[in-house]
């Protein structure tokens, strides 16, 4: 793991996305290779190396975008944010938008995307994965505009946008690559499986947002789900925690209920019942990723949740 971590940080430094020495030290302290190994315990060494670079890229992008005041974001970074969806959805022989590569994040994303495309050759995954970046693009530009106005949105509005944030959907998307369970695209594209992904994304976003509230004092305040819920309820932080944890457990119970009752849902996925065991195995792989990610959230000093919310299968 140490070697994988060192190689990922060397790659990030060479390509120019690490930014400050402070963030580099945070990467060392947090141990993103360890996060990858907890979230994807079945990954091969090559897979672990690739996903660690993805994680370093995503956290670097998150830190750079969130912790830069909206009026100080460089034109190059804004151009990248506006073009990232087009960058990953282009065909292999399509020209690349020059503006996308003026930011080192554009170069990093292109390299990761091409490497993943070559390594896995999965058209269905590529289509679903590229959609994550289109959705993230819309959500991050919305969030930057929100920071400019200083408004706190209502909880449902914020949660709807937060589900499109970058790290959680991509984390779930990578499960599809590393899982030994093969499922037809009709199942993976189904409404039910889309909701499975949304549930686990919401659980991760809720956990990280609860901790992010304590990281906001060092930079321009960024709205998060917890402050949005407190704003909506118009109540104290302690009462908001109770509501927050009840939402958390409802999401978790729904996810586990889908897994345990998957045989009742297969007709809605246009799937034969012979796919039921594999579908349950795949959901278990997603839950395994969720559990590893939650372990990282609780153990990493990057996040310090004010309430103990854990995966309880």
Secondary structure as UniProt FT lines:
FT   HELIX           2..15
FT   HELIX           21..30
FT   HELIX           32..39
FT   TURN            41..42
FT   HELIX           45..66
FT   HELIX           70..72
FT   HELIX           75..89
FT   TURN            92..93
FT   HELIX           98..101
FT   HELIX           104..120
FT   HELIX           123..149
FT   HELIX           155..162
FT   TURN            163..164
FT   HELIX           166..178
FT   HELIX           185..188
FT   HELIX           191..212
FT   HELIX           213..218
FT   HELIX           225..233
FT   HELIX           237..260
FT   HELIX           262..265
FT   HELIX           266..269
FT   HELIX           273..275
FT   HELIX           276..299
FT   TURN            301..302
//
